[in-house]
Amino acid sequence: FVLAPEFVYIFYGQRWAPVIVPMQILCVAGAIRSIMHNNGAILYARLRPDIAFRWALIQLVTIPVPLFVGASYGLVGIAIALSATFILYFVYIQSVINSQISLRFSDYLRGFLPMVVGSITLGCACILTKAILASTIKPGNGITLITAALLGGLLYLVLIRLIDRSSWNEIVTLARNVLPGKLQ
């Protein structure tokens, strides 16, 4: 979200600047979709593929409506409509899923707190890095994007290590599996 302008200018060029705001708005939809990714597997594990099927039908029928309405407001309208739709979907389907596994919605959301704190901190670090580098480095050359992403990502990992040991252990295990022999 924070580095969308730098990303677009570097990888697509100045003429793609109109996609920056829609891209930032779609970050909301992307975050929600990533959270909802495992819902189908949970329903299948609970022997409830009927719910997954009905949910897919609901999405098939309902997604075009907000997109059609949003289209009258351009690309930004479509991005807002899609993100708002996914927020509503998330609240609905997650309550259905949580009822299948006897999990209170508040407990479910509490599990995301360390990642939310880390992500907000990452965003703030990127904003601060961009502000500091803006006075010394010409925009659009990639140094700002790389520096802000690396510093923000590093700070995110440090925070996760400090506030959520189980997530940190998952990250380390994943890194060991992806980079065998490198992390012992």
C-alpha positions as semicolon CSV with decimal commas, in nm:
position;residue;x (nm);y (nm);z (nm)
1;F;0,000;0,000;0,000
2;V;0,263;0,250;0,110
3;L;0,510;0,165;-0,167
4;A;0,255;0,146;-0,450
5;P;0,368;0,477;-0,610
6;E;0,732;0,370;-0,620
7;F;0,639;0,024;-0,746
8;V;0,425;0,159;-1,029
9;Y;0,676;0,425;-1,138
10;I;0,966;0,180;-1,141
11;F;0,800;-0,122;-1,299
12;Y;0,536;0,040;-1,522
13;G;0,641;0,400;-1,569
14;Q;0,491;0,743;-1,516
15;R;0,201;0,692;-1,757
16;W;0,058;0,421;-1,526
17;A;0,025;0,667;-1,235
18;P;-0,359;0,651;-1,248
19;V;-0,349;0,291;-1,122
20;I;-0,174;0,381;-0,796
21;V;-0,485;0,469;-0,593
22;P;-0,687;0,168;-0,718
23;M;-0,387;-0,053;-0,642
24;Q;-0,371;0,082;-0,288
25;I;-0,744;0,027;-0,239
26;L;-0,718;-0,328;-0,375
27;C;-0,456;-0,400;-0,109
28;V;-0,755;-0,420;0,130
29;A;-0,926;-0,679;-0,092
30;G;-0,600;-0,871;-0,127
31;A;-0,543;-0,882;0,248
32;I;-0,894;-1,007;0,311
33;R;-0,873;-1,266;0,034
34;S;-0,549;-1,397;0,183
35;I;-0,716;-1,436;0,522
36;M;-1,012;-1,618;0,363
37;H;-0,787;-1,850;0,162
38;N;-0,817;-2,151;0,394
39;N;-1,192;-2,131;0,447
40;G;-1,271;-2,391;0,181
41;A;-1,027;-2,639;0,333
42;I;-1,185;-2,589;0,675
43;L;-1,532;-2,656;0,534
44;Y;-1,413;-2,970;0,356
45;A;-1,237;-3,090;0,671
46;R;-1,562;-3,039;0,864
47;L;-1,742;-3,241;0,592
48;R;-1,939;-2,937;0,479
49;P;-1,861;-2,896;0,109
50;D;-2,224;-2,792;0,066
51;I;-2,148;-2,465;0,244
52;A;-1,842;-2,407;0,023
53;F;-2,051;-2,473;-0,288
54;R;-2,330;-2,237;-0,181
55;W;-2,073;-1,975;-0,089
56;A;-1,915;-2,000;-0,434
57;L;-2,259;-1,956;-0,593
58;I;-2,332;-1,653;-0,377
59;Q;-2,005;-1,492;-0,487
60;L;-2,067;-1,577;-0,852
61;V;-2,401;-1,400;-0,843
62;T;-2,317;-1,108;-0,616
63;I;-1,968;-0,993;-0,722
64;P;-2,082;-0,846;-1,056
65;V;-2,332;-0,612;-0,884
66;P;-2,082;-0,395;-0,691
67;L;-1,843;-0,405;-0,985
68;F;-2,115;-0,277;-1,215
69;V;-2,207;0,000;-0,969
70;G;-1,841;0,085;-0,907
71;A;-1,768;0,100;-1,281
72;S;-1,972;0,418;-1,310
73;Y;-1,708;0,581;-1,087
74;G;-1,411;0,452;-1,284
75;L;-1,124;0,235;-1,174
76;V;-1,125;0,377;-0,822
77;G;-1,496;0,300;-0,792
78;I;-1,439;-0,059;-0,898
79;A;-1,156;-0,097;-0,648
80;I;-1,368;0,048;-0,365
81;A;-1,667;-0,169;-0,459
82;L;-1,456;-0,485;-0,471
83;S;-1,280;-0,412;-0,142
84;A;-1,608;-0,327;0,034
85;T;-1,764;-0,646;-0,103
86;F;-1,479;-0,857;0,030
87;I;-1,507;-0,693;0,373
88;L;-1,877;-0,789;0,384
89;Y;-1,800;-1,137;0,255
90;F;-1,533;-1,180;0,519
91;V;-1,764;-1,091;0,806
92;Y;-2,038;-1,322;0,679
93;I;-1,843;-1,630;0,573
94;Q;-1,599;-1,612;0,862
95;S;-1,889;-1,618;1,109
96;V;-2,023;-1,927;0,928
97;I;-1,680;-2,094;0,936
98;N;-1,622;-2,001;1,298
99;S;-1,955;-2,156;1,396
100;Q;-1,841;-2,478;1,226
101;I;-1,530;-2,493;1,442
102;S;-1,677;-2,340;1,761
103;L;-1,457;-2,031;1,750
104;R;-1,575;-1,691;1,867
105;F;-1,522;-1,414;1,613
106;S;-1,342;-1,199;1,870
107;D;-1,098;-1,483;1,944
108;Y;-1,042;-1,531;1,572
109;L;-0,965;-1,161;1,521
110;R;-0,740;-1,152;1,828
111;G;-0,515;-1,406;1,655
112;F;-0,440;-1,146;1,387
113;L;-0,339;-0,874;1,632
114;P;0,038;-0,936;1,618
115;M;0,033;-0,932;1,237
116;V;-0,176;-0,615;1,229
117;V;0,062;-0,441;1,471
118;G;0,357;-0,561;1,263
119;S;0,196;-0,449;0,937
120;I;0,111;-0,103;1,070
121;T;0,467;-0,070;1,201
122;L;0,601;-0,185;0,863
123;G;0,387;0,077;0,688
124;C;0,504;0,351;0,923
125;A;0,865;0,247;0,871
126;C;0,817;0,267;0,495
127;I;0,654;0,610;0,520
128;L;0,938;0,735;0,741
129;T;1,203;0,588;0,510
130;K;1,037;0,748;0,207
131;A;1,024;1,084;0,384
132;I;1,390;1,069;0,484
133;L;1,508;0,959;0,140
134;A;1,286;1,206;-0,048
135;S;1,516;1,495;0,034
136;T;1,834;1,318;-0,080
137;I;1,742;1,069;-0,353
138;K;1,574;1,134;-0,685
139;P;1,229;0,966;-0,686
140;G;1,167;0,673;-0,918
141;N;1,516;0,521;-0,922
142;G;1,438;0,217;-0,708
143;I;1,657;0,297;-0,411
144;T;1,360;0,425;-0,210
145;L;1,150;0,118;-0,294
146;I;1,426;-0,129;-0,206
147;T;1,541;0,053;0,108
148;A;1,190;0,107;0,248
149;A;1,084;-0,251;0,171
150;L;1,396;-0,401;0,330
151;L;1,389;-0,181;0,641
152;G;1,014;-0,222;0,685
153;G;1,034;-0,597;0,634
154;L;1,320;-0,630;0,879
155;L;1,133;-0,429;1,140
156;Y;0,825;-0,647;1,080
157;L;1,026;-0,962;1,144
158;V;1,180;-0,816;1,460
159;L;0,835;-0,723;1,593
160;I;0,690;-1,065;1,513
161;R;0,987;-1,223;1,695
162;L;0,917;-1,006;1,998
163;I;0,537;-1,025;2,017
164;D;0,438;-1,357;1,859
165;R;0,683;-1,641;1,915
166;S;0,466;-1,905;1,742
167;S;0,445;-1,703;1,420
168;W;0,819;-1,644;1,439
169;N;0,877;-2,017;1,472
170;E;0,658;-2,076;1,165
171;I;0,861;-1,821;0,967
172;V;1,188;-1,987;1,072
173;T;1,055;-2,333;0,982
174;L;0,939;-2,207;0,643
175;A;1,275;-2,042;0,580
176;R;1,456;-2,364;0,671
177;N;1,236;-2,561;0,431
178;V;1,287;-2,313;0,147
179;L;1,658;-2,262;0,211
180;P;1,782;-2,607;0,316
181;G;2,133;-2,610;0,454
182;K;2,145;-2,231;0,486
183;L;1,971;-2,185;0,822
184;Q;2,086;-2,431;1,085
